[in-house]
Amino acid sequence: MNYCSDCGEQVEQRIPEGDNRHRYVCTQCNTIHYQNPRIIAGTVPVWDNRILLCRRAIEPRYGYWTLPAGFMENQETTVEAAVRETREEALAEVHIEGLYVVIDVPHIDQVHIFYRATLIEGKYGAGEESLETQLFELSDIPWDELSFPTVRKTLEIFINDMKKQTFGVHVDSIRHPMAKSRKA
């Protein structure tokens, strides 16, 4: 950040009085510009004990499988964001069963939130950000082709909960960068 979004003057990075972190502070109007984590909201959509995954048509991780999820927009709730992303990526309407997984990813300043969901009437398709969508049996999940560690972690938790037939709310974190992709 070089300029203040309030007055247009230059900003500098410093620790404001009463704070403990470096922030961008305007040299003219003293506005503090906080940079906070971004929220990713999505669903674990299920139909007939199968999980709906989307093959990404966008970077990062083009061609890899993911749960339908994306960045939360201003003026929407996390549930609204999860439902919207599922509709956009998988052309699917879902019934939200409840909050399921919250994963902090501090090294990229993100928080991933997934809700358990049931597909309405089992209908789905491929939205603009998906090459294809598919319902997977739990034994057929393409583990070597999953897009992100948060997707893998969420699916591992889901499979474990399916075995126990108990679904709680899970909170976890992933603190390591993802290995570089070799997939074309």
C-alpha angles and dihedrals in degrees: 000000000000106000137039114255089210102052106002097240124130121280130213131201114244142130107268118223110278093018131100103207136068111259135175106259125185112242090212111037097019093231110164112223108208119201110203136179120283119235121230112197127190148136142251094222115199134188123176091346092306126115123229114228130181126216106224118245092185139058138290098063097001110195096020125118121252143165112258104269143127147156118319114240127224115270096025132100123238089253091051090049092050092049092046093049091049090051093047098045102033104021085233133139114212141190109226111230095186148289108310117167134015114186122182114212101186098171089066097031095245140128117202117206122187128187125202108242141177121220112242108238089345092273123149142141142171117289125200094278094050130075089198142337128220141178110235130201108231089249092053101053108136095237095174091053101049116130106221141013090243090058091050092047092048093049092048090052091047094051091049091049091047089056090052094036087225121119118191133158113278126202120191143143138225113207102174130086117248117256115255114268122249095184116109 
